[in-house]
Amino acid sequence: MTTNGSLINSKNAKEIAQLVDDIRISIEGSKQVHNNVRGENSFQKAVNGAFLLRKYSSKLSLQMVVSKKSYTSMKNLIDLAQK
């Protein structure tokens, strides 16, 4: 499953993790780039969703579409993934 993470909450994270084998959250790199591409506060929603899902699933990964806007912030995503 690929999601932007914005609708993941404490109520549905456990159920999603039990139903889905492989969960991916798309993050566009840095907070600034992500919010610019996806809308205000979308970065924090994605990060919150990722941390909630990680509590219940070991098969969580972050992914990024590399574009002119995002390629310079790839390190931000790597740093976030290591948290």
C-alpha positions in Angstrom: 0.0 0.0 0.0 1.2 3.5 -0.8 -0.2 6.4 1.0 0.5 10.1 1.7 0.0 9.3 5.4 -2.4 12.2 6.0 -5.3 10.0 7.1 -3.4 7.6 9.3 -4.4 8.0 13.0 -4.1 6.1 16.2 -7.4 4.4 15.6 -6.6 3.0 12.1 -2.8 2.5 12.2 -2.9 -0.9 13.9 -5.7 -2.2 11.6 -3.9 -1.1 8.5 -0.7 -2.7 9.7 -2.5 -6.0 10.3 -4.1 -6.0 6.8 -1.3 -4.8 4.6 2.1 -6.5 4.2 4.1 -3.6 2.7 3.3 0.0 3.6 5.0 3.0 1.9 4.6 6.6 2.7 5.5 9.2 0.1 7.5 12.1 1.4 9.0 14.7 -1.0 12.1 15.3 1.0 12.4 18.3 3.3 9.4 19.8 5.1 9.5 22.9 3.0 9.6 21.0 -0.3 7.0 18.5 0.8 4.6 21.3 1.9 5.2 23.2 -1.3 4.4 20.2 -3.5 1.5 18.7 -1.4 0.1 21.5 0.6 0.4 23.3 4.0 0.9 20.9 7.0 1.1 17.8 4.8 4.6 17.0 5.8 3.7 16.8 9.5 0.7 14.7 8.7 2.9 12.3 6.7 5.5 12.0 9.4 2.9 11.5 12.1 1.3 8.7 10.0 4.7 7.1 9.5 5.5 7.0 13.2 2.1 5.6 14.0 2.4 2.9 11.4 5.9 2.0 12.5 4.6 1.1 16.0 2.7 -1.8 14.4 4.6 -2.7 11.2 8.2 -3.6 10.4 7.4 -3.3 6.7 7.1 0.5 6.5 9.2 2.4 4.1 9.4 6.0 2.9 9.5 6.8 -0.8 10.1 9.9 -2.8 9.4 11.1 -6.3 12.6 12.7 -7.5 11.9 15.9 -9.3 13.4 19.3 -10.0 11.8 20.6 -6.8 12.8 17.6 -4.6 16.1 16.2 -5.7 18.1 18.6 -3.5 16.4 17.4 -0.4 16.9 13.7 -0.7 19.2 13.7 2.3 16.3 15.0 4.4 14.3 11.9 3.6 17.2 9.6 4.4 17.7 11.3 7.7 14.0 11.0 8.5 14.0 7.3 7.6 16.8 6.7 10.1 14.8 8.1 13.0 
